[in-house]
Amino acid sequence: MSFLKFMFDIKNPFCKLKMLKLKSYQYNALYALLTLVLYNPIFFNKVWSVYPSVIFVSLMFVVLFVLLNMACAILFWKYTAKPLSVIFCLINAAVLYFMDVYHVAFDKIMLMNVMETDKQEALALMNLDVLFYMLVYGILPSFILCKINILYNTGRKEFLQKLCIWFAGIVLCSAIIGAGYKQTAQFLRNNKPIKYSLLPVNYISAVISYSKMKIREKPHELIMIGQDAKMVPYWKNNKKNLFVFVVGETARAANFSLNGYDRKTNKPLDSYQSEILSFKEVSSCGTSTAISLPCMFSVDGRDDFEKSTSSYKENLLDVAKRAGYKVWWRGNVTDCKGICTRVENERLCQKDTCFDDILNKGLTQRLEQENSDMFVVLHQLGSHGPTYYKRYPKSAEIFSPNCKTERLDKCSREEIVNVYDNTIYYTSQNLADLIADLKKLETKYNVFLLYVSDHGESLGENNIYLHAAPYIIAPKEQIHVPMIMWFSNDFAKNFNLSRKCLQEKLKNEYSHDNLFHSLLGIMGVKTSDYNEKLDIFKNCIKN
């Protein structure tokens, strides 16, 4: 007999505990109480931290208990009560693990990350602690609930009983909320993100929002942009152009020594320091790859970007290709979230994980054979956590001791920062190697390199780890990203590009919104979709 049949079959004698028989409304009340007590300490701790009043927190507990009872009255019937109880317990346990261990909030973006997580990322999160949570918070409560013999009334009486529960619930909740309406309204208005910690409300809401988004993503006709795009050369020589855009992964600007960090995390780039520009105040479009990556290449800014349309709306790659550039996308492990499907693309790593130096292998040999203006995108694995220690070879282990586990809460703050800084050092090493290779191509191409991370990372600040927090409450560490440019003096001369002018902009505030228009500007692509106000290079190119 399968495990699911064992859990769900109400006729199975092992699913009945003769010593404990509950009427349906009693079972619903027990389940509501179990949900609040077992799965929501994090939520009530947050409520208490914002509004430390015993009366307020107690009344909120009562209201939520009543509302959960009302929800159970709708969902739990003779043949649905136990299956749904088990399903909710198991999902609650899984979500609780990540909320408890990494202190993440759960919304549609987090659900999107879960749904788009590949096998390698999923395996990196699996450990004995996950199994412990699933056993203690998922399987054990499910087993106990399955042992209860639920006594139901006849169909009509059961229905009337549920109506009475709903009527009483509405009256009671109205009375409690009405009596403290001012405090309740102020609390809800000022603390909207707190709902992301309430189980199972957070992931049910996320499922609804995510489903709506997927419905909008159903096959549509391609939305074209930049149909008038053309290349208008403004450079002084007849060389082909080579623009290389390195998309960083989970790199936060705060840990870049180029931005003032007190550790030499960017030391491998020291020999090119006179040719490198590091912009200090750049913000990401989102806090996860699923949002930030397509948004980085979108003509729409963060405020207008729609993830649901990004798969069938053209982006920077399409416009560059239409203008005459040969576009080539190379990814390490993760895919391009659908934005590179209309250009040449390849996913290089065929194993569970590969170091980012794989992106440089064979690159110059291929470019030496080309005879086109090239736009190359290199998508790193970068500093993706929580297994930071797997992101770099032993040669890049500069800072120690290191956190050698995905359970970041088991490591000291020093160990987490050390292992993360090693990933930044290794990224710098790869960028330095890439610059050395690109320099060899300068006899053939006008070469320009741009590095920007998709989003940042929390390393335990305010007891928060990883990324993908709702943007409205995301800490700066998850939004503040590095942006580095490299170009030689010959490039600057041929493109009439003033390095001094750009240096004066290094402390200005920019974001992913600037990328689409800045890259089109420097690449000499003219289109009506170009916005010169968002072009970082505008006024620094002297025509």
SULVEN-V366201 format. One record per pair of residues at least 24 apart in sequence whose ideal C-beta (glycine too) atoms are under 6 Angstrom apart, sorted by the first residue. I is the first residue (numbers start at 0). J is the second residue. If there is no record, write none. Layout:
# SULVEN-V366201
I,J ; I,J
This chain:
# SULVEN-V366201
6,85 ; 6,145 ; 7,81 ; 7,82 ; 14,145 ; 15,148 ; 16,146 ; 19,147 ; 20,148 ; 20,150 ; 21,147 ; 22,150 ; 23,149 ; 23,151 ; 26,149 ; 27,68 ; 27,71 ; 27,75 ; 28,68 ; 30,71 ; 30,84 ; 31,64 ; 31,67 ; 31,68 ; 34,67 ; 38,91 ; 38,95 ; 38,198 ; 39,198 ; 41,98 ; 41,196 ; 42,196 ; 42,197 ; 45,193 ; 45,196 ; 49,190 ; 50,186 ; 58,175 ; 62,172 ; 62,175 ; 65,168 ; 65,171 ; 65,172 ; 69,165 ; 69,168 ; 72,161 ; 72,164 ; 77,151 ; 81,145 ; 84,144 ; 85,141 ; 87,199 ; 88,137 ; 88,140 ; 88,141 ; 89,137 ; 91,198 ; 91,199 ; 92,132 ; 92,133 ; 92,136 ; 92,137 ; 94,202 ; 95,136 ; 96,129 ; 96,132 ; 100,408 ; 101,464 ; 101,465 ; 102,462 ; 102,463 ; 104,195 ; 104,468 ; 104,469 ; 105,195 ; 105,201 ; 105,202 ; 106,195 ; 106,205 ; 106,469 ; 107,205 ; 107,208 ; 107,209 ; 108,287 ; 108,467 ; 109,467 ; 110,205 ; 110,209 ; 111,289 ; 112,287 ; 112,289 ; 112,467 ; 115,289 ; 119,332 ; 119,351 ; 119,352 ; 123,386 ; 123,405 ; 192,469 ; 192,472 ; 212,307 ; 215,307 ; 216,307 ; 219,311 ; 221,311 ; 222,312 ; 223,313 ; 224,298 ; 224,313 ; 224,528 ; 225,318 ; 225,526 ; 225,528 ; 227,526 ; 227,527 ; 228,318 ; 228,321 ; 228,322 ; 228,524 ; 228,526 ; 229,322 ; 229,525 ; 230,322 ; 230,323 ; 230,523 ; 230,524 ; 231,523 ; 231,525 ; 232,523 ; 233,523 ; 233,542 ; 234,493 ; 234,494 ; 235,493 ; 236,493 ; 238,444 ; 238,445 ; 239,372 ; 239,444 ; 240,372 ; 240,445 ; 241,373 ; 241,444 ; 241,446 ; 242,374 ; 242,447 ; 242,522 ; 243,375 ; 243,448 ; 244,376 ; 244,449 ; 245,377 ; 245,450 ; 246,378 ; 247,379 ; 247,381 ; 247,450 ; 247,452 ; 248,379 ; 248,380 ; 248,381 ; 248,383 ; 249,381 ; 249,382 ; 249,383 ; 249,456 ; 250,381 ; 250,382 ; 250,452 ; 250,481 ; 251,455 ; 251,456 ; 251,476 ; 252,479 ; 252,480 ; 252,481 ; 254,420 ; 254,423 ; 255,481 ; 262,420 ; 264,420 ; 264,423 ; 264,424 ; 265,427 ; 267,427 ; 267,428 ; 267,431 ; 268,427 ; 268,431 ; 271,434 ; 274,485 ; 275,485 ; 276,484 ; 276,501 ; 277,483 ; 278,482 ; 278,505 ; 279,505 ; 279,506 ; 280,508 ; 281,480 ; 281,482 ; 281,509 ; 282,478 ; 282,510 ; 283,454 ; 283,478 ; 283,480 ; 283,511 ; 284,511 ; 286,454 ; 286,466 ; 286,467 ; 286,468 ; 286,470 ; 286,473 ; 286,477 ; 287,467 ; 288,453 ; 291,453 ; 291,454 ; 292,336 ; 292,453 ; 293,336 ; 293,338 ; 294,511 ; 295,511 ; 295,514 ; 296,338 ; 298,515 ; 298,528 ; 300,512 ; 310,337 ; 314,338 ; 315,515 ; 316,342 ; 317,341 ; 319,374 ; 322,524 ; 324,372 ; 324,374 ; 325,371 ; 325,373 ; 326,374 ; 327,375 ; 328,376 ; 329,358 ; 329,377 ; 330,378 ; 331,355 ; 331,357 ; 331,358 ; 331,379 ; 331,380 ; 332,380 ; 352,389 ; 354,392 ; 355,379 ; 355,380 ; 355,429 ; 356,429 ; 359,432 ; 359,433 ; 363,436 ; 366,440 ; 381,426 ; 382,422 ; 384,465 ; 387,418 ; 387,419 ; 387,422 ; 388,418 ; 390,422 ; 391,421 ; 391,422 ; 391,425 ; 395,421 ; 395,424 ; 395,425 ; 396,421 ; 397,421 ; 397,424 ; 407,464 ; 412,459 ; 415,458 ; 415,459 ; 416,458 ; 419,458 ; 434,485 ; 445,490 ; 445,493 ; 447,486 ; 448,485 ; 449,484 ; 450,483 ; 451,482 ; 452,480 ; 452,481 ; 455,479 ; 455,480 ; 495,540 ; 495,541 ; 496,540 ; 497,539 ; 500,539 ; 501,539
